[in-house]
């Protein structure tokens, strides 16, 4: 805050430390468990019954990620969007995350014939989100430092 009670330009949309750390933690666990699931299932051909713990961790952290992301929508996303800050990277990360969430629902509730294609899409989107979020953070911090 400035001495006039208005937020400094670089603080617009910045999350409180506890919320930032919680968000990074749950998204990191979701990404790590997703990559672990992918490697064990697709690369090392483990059977789904052998992967129950991975599936549970990834499902829980995926659900918590939706809650965590919903918690940042009012303050971070809406405020930063209105201020025209980091829109491209934010929209990219948010869109990829939403698409990954939709493919997760399709894996759980979709037709069996779709499973292989949806699985490939979910893995690709999950990896893309895992790259897009750090890019979003990097761009936002770089612009905040230059402001």
N, C-alpha and C positions, 0 to 999 in steps of 0.2 A: 504494500500500500504506500501511496505517496503521502506526504504530510497533509494533503487536502482531502484525504479519505477516499480517493479514487484509486482503483487498481492500476498498477504499472502496466504498460502495454504488453510486456512480455509475460505477464501473469494471467492474461485473459485465457480462460478455458483450462488453466492448469489445475490438476486434481490435487487434493490434499495428500500428504505423504502416505497415510494409512490406506487410502483408497488406491493410490498408484501401486503400492507394494502388494496389496491384496490382488489387484487385477493382474499384475505381472506374475505373481505366484500361481494363480489358478490357470492363467493362459499358458504359462511355462509347463505346468504339470500336464495340462491337456495336450500340448504339443509333444512333450517327451513321451507320454504314454501312447499317443497316436503313432509316433515314429517307431516306438518299441513294438507296438501291435503290428505295424506294417512290416517291419523287419522279420519278426518272428513268424508271421503268417505267410507273407509273400516271398521273402528272401530265403528263409530257413525252413519253410513248409511245415510249421508246427500246426497241429490240429486245433480247431476252436476249443474243444474241451480242455486242452492244455493251457489255454490262454484266458481262462475265466477271470483271473485276477486283473489282467491287463484290460480286459473288456469292461470290468466294473469300474476300475480307476478312470479309464478314458470316458466312459459314459457319465460318471459322476462329475468329473472335471469339465466335461462338455456342458452339462446342465448348469453347473456353477458359473461357467464362462458366460452363458446366456444371461444369468442373473447379474454378474459383474458388469457385463457390457450394458445391460439395461440401466444399471446404476449410474453410468457415466453419460448416458444420453442427454438428460436435462441440462447438466452443467457443462460438460466438456464439449459434446458434439454440437448441440444447438448454439451455445454461446460462441464457440470457435467458428462455426459456419456463418453466423451472422456477422462476425468480425472479419470474415474472409481470410481466415488463417488456416494454412496447411490443408486446403480443401481437397486437392487431387489425391494426396497420399491417404488422407482420412477416408475419403469416399471409396478409394480402392480397397483399403483394409476392411472397411465396414461391409462393402459389397461382397468381398471374398468370404468374410466371416458368415454373412447371411446365407450365401450359397452353400458353404460347408455345412451349416446347420440344417438347411433343407435336404441336402443329400444324406445327412445322418438320419433324418426322419424317414427318408425314402428307403434307407437300408433296414430300418426297424419295421416299417409298415407298408413298404411298397411291394409290388408284385415280384415274385421269385424270378421271373424272366429278366427283370431289370437289374438283378443283383450284381452281376459282374461289371456291367457298365457303370452303375452307380458307385460301386466300390472304387473303381479306377478314378472316377470324378471326385469322390470324397477325398481320396488320398492326394490327388493333384491339388485340390482346393485347400486342403489342410496344410500342405507344404507351401503353397502360395501365401496363405495367411501368415504362416510362420516367418516368411520373408518380408511380407508387406508391413507387418506391425513394427519391426525394428526400423524399417525404412521411414515409416510415418513418424516414429519417435525421433530419429536422427534429423529429419527435415524440420520438424517442429522446434527442436532444441537449437539447431543451427540458425534458424530464422529468429528465435527469441534472443540469442546472443548478439545477433547483428542489429536488433532493434534498439 
